[in-house]
Amino acid sequence: MGMVKTKDGVEIFYKDWGQGQPIVFHHGWPLSSDDWDAQMMFFVEKGFRVVAHDRRGHGRSSQVSDGHDMDHYAADAAAVTEHLDLRNAVHIGHSTGGGEATRYVARHGKGRVAKLVLIGAVPPIMVKTAANPGGLPIEVFDGFRKQLAANRSQFYLDIASGPFYGFNRPNAEVSQGVIQNWWRQGMEGGAKAQYDGIKAFSETDFTEDLKAITVPTLVMHGSDDQIVPIDDSGRLSWKLVQNGTLKVYDGYPHGMCTTHADEINADLLAFIQANG
């Protein structure tokens, strides 16, 4: 574990475990690198070097007032990879972290990145616009902001115990530990960073970033993702990258890296070890 200071003076917390080919994990909103526990433990035991950082304003990184946008997120990730001199790295991003990883690979990853994985990721763009008629209305994200500002603690409990892991579905196997861990991660970060982050993950257009990515890219998405609906995200991102593969998980939720870690980890390993 360590800290790296960015060009604008923000301290970014990171974990760096093991040796071997590096795998860099980019977490979702409003969480931290702890959300990757199941993947980091699996891959470090498989002989990989695993790295994950807490986004600025999240987890154990500086709770700064500014810079909560995708350009800064990607630059912060670059600060970590350059500090550790990571090369031939596989970058894996979930949800908002998928947007961060996409922008990082497109703008900062030349010569350092071997492959990219997007899991339940927000690209190309979440919000509904004239160019993206299938997106979610801006009122959805305004509602997120209103609930966060009014009662962040209850809002985060509601997300974790409901749509994020599909715990609101009939016959779901609900885990109170998973719910509490999600809530803990969210509450560890700063409210302003998470409030501003809603605009970052919902309104950033990653279309040109995706088009610029040439490394092998695996797009993984649950068909029952209630947070980032697959038809306006995963299915579109896969078509925009130059060397993409789409894998759809029937009935799986947004948080499938936790609820179905064994299957996700096995598929990630197969993709990482595949030639080409």
Buried (B, 14 or more C-beta within 10 A) or exposed (E): EEBBEBEEEBBBBBBBBBEEBBBBBBBBBBBBBBBBBBBBBBBBEBEBBBBBBBBBBBBBBBBBEEBBBBEBBBBBBBBBBEBBEBEEBBBBBBBBBBBBBBBBBBBBBEEBBBBBBBBBBBBBBBBBEEEBEEBBEBEBBEEBBEBBEEEBEEBBBBBBBBBBBBBBBEEEEEBEEBBEBBBBBBBBBBBBBBBBBBBBBBBBBBBEBBEBBBBBBBBBBBBBBBBBBBEBBBBBBBEBBEEBBBBBBEEBBBBBBBBBBEEBBEBBBEBBEEEE
